[in-house]
Amino acid sequence: MSTPPLTLARAGLSAEDLVGLYEPQETRTRMWERDGVETDLDGGSVARGIEELHRVLDEAQERSRLPEAATALQDLHDLVVRARLAP
C-alpha cells in the first residue's frame, strides 16, 4: 500500500524526499526505515490521494479571502519601472 500524496504533504516531506518514490527497493527500504513513508505505488491509492488533495485545495480556495484577480498590477508596474530607472 502506498502513502497518498496528501499524507506526504502533511508529513512535511519536500520534493527532494519524493525522488525516492521510483528508486530501487534498497533505497525505498531505507526511506521507510528513516521516514516511515511507504513508497510502493498503488494506482488506486494514488488516485484516491489526488482526489482528496483536490478536495482539500477546493475547500481552502472557497474559504480564502483573496481576490479572484490581482488588484495591484499598476502598483507593481510602477515599482518595476522605478527599479529599472534607478541609477
N, C-alpha and C positions, 0 to 999 in steps of 0.2 A: 504494500500500500504506500502511495507516495504522499508527501506533505503538500497540501494545497497552497497555491500562491499567497492567499490571504494570511495563512498561518506563518509562512516565511516572512511576510512583510511585518506582521505583528511581532515576530520574534526579533525584529531589528536586523535581519541579515541584509548585507549590502549586495550590490550587483556582483562584486568580486566573489562573494561567498557562493553565488549561484552558478559560477563557472563549473564547479564540480558535479553539477547535476548530470552531465553527459560524459563524465570521465570513467575510466576503468573501475572495476569492482574494488580493488585495493584502496583507491582514493575515496570512493564512496563509503567504504567501511571506516576509514579514518575520519571522514566528515561526521559520520553517525556517532562515533566514539567521542569526538571533540565537541560537536554542537547539538547532538541529539536530533538531527534532522535526517529523515529518511529520504533517500534520493532515487529510489526506483520509481520510474514514471508509469502511471496507470492513466490511460486516456480519459476514462470516465471520471476519475477522481480529479484530474486536472481541469476538465470541462466544468465540473461542479464548483471547483475552487474559483475559476474565472467568472462563472455566473454569480457567485457570492461576492466576489470583488466588485463586479459591475453594480450589484445591488447596493453595496455599502457606499460606493462612489456616487451613485444616483441619489441616495438619501442625503449624503453630505452636500451635494450640489443643491438639492431642494432647500436645505437649511441655511445655505450660505447667504450672507447679506451683501455679497459682492455684486456690483452692477453687471448686467449682461455684456456690456461693451465698455471698453476703456473710456474714461472720462477726462483724461489729462493729456491727450495727444498733442494739443497745441503747446502745453507747458513743456512736455518732453522735447518737442521740436525746438522750442526756444532755447532750452538748456543745451541741446546738441549744437545748435548754431553758435551760441555764446562760447562753448568749449572749443569749437573749431576755430573761431576767430580770435581767441585769446592768444597773446604772444607766447 
